[in-house]
Amino acid sequence: MDTIEKIQKHQLVVVIRTDTPEQAYEAARACIAGGVKLVEITFSVPDADDVIGRLVGTEGVTVGAGTVLEVSEAKRALKAGASYVVSPHLDEDIVKFTKAEGAVSVPGATTPTEILKAHRAGGDIIKLFPFVEMGGLKFLKTIRGPLPFIRYMPSGGVTLENFKEYLAADVSGIIVGSAIIGRELVRAGDWQAITGLSESFVKLLPNK
């Protein structure tokens, strides 16, 4: 099973953005303990590539890099073993490099023009960001009219209460952040609570 298939099978992508690398690692391990199969370590985390390297090889887990703003960061991420590279924007150089290295590219886009441009640049899955501000699920339904051939990954606005609505939208993946990786939980080191939240989301997945 390749990375795109894994993303489409497991769908729940937990994005981890913390103040320290150790917090990111512990938060990721807590999510994995809760059944999460897709974790994304953002490059806003200090030494994000080191965290990725520590997580790569965890059985059944696919690790990606997020908030990748430069090709140099993509290089560090892929050297560490990341399987997919996610950006909040479209940088064609990042997409080209990621694809050349055999990894999955997930560039961000907001408008129909950006979405199609990101797809044509080689983006495997297009991150819709900021999803709520751009119109949320209604926007997704509308954009699928002229652009049904694109794989989408919404980012933003997901809660435990509306997660089923996102799943019903039949997207390739769904990025979840603060609904699982709550800043107060991270600061308190309450990894058990993060595991519990992860379990609650995982139980809603259709393949569970």
Order of alpha helices (4+ residues) and beta strands (2+ residues): alpha-beta-alpha-beta-alpha-beta-alpha-beta-alpha-beta-beta-alpha-beta-alpha-beta-alpha-beta-alpha-alpha
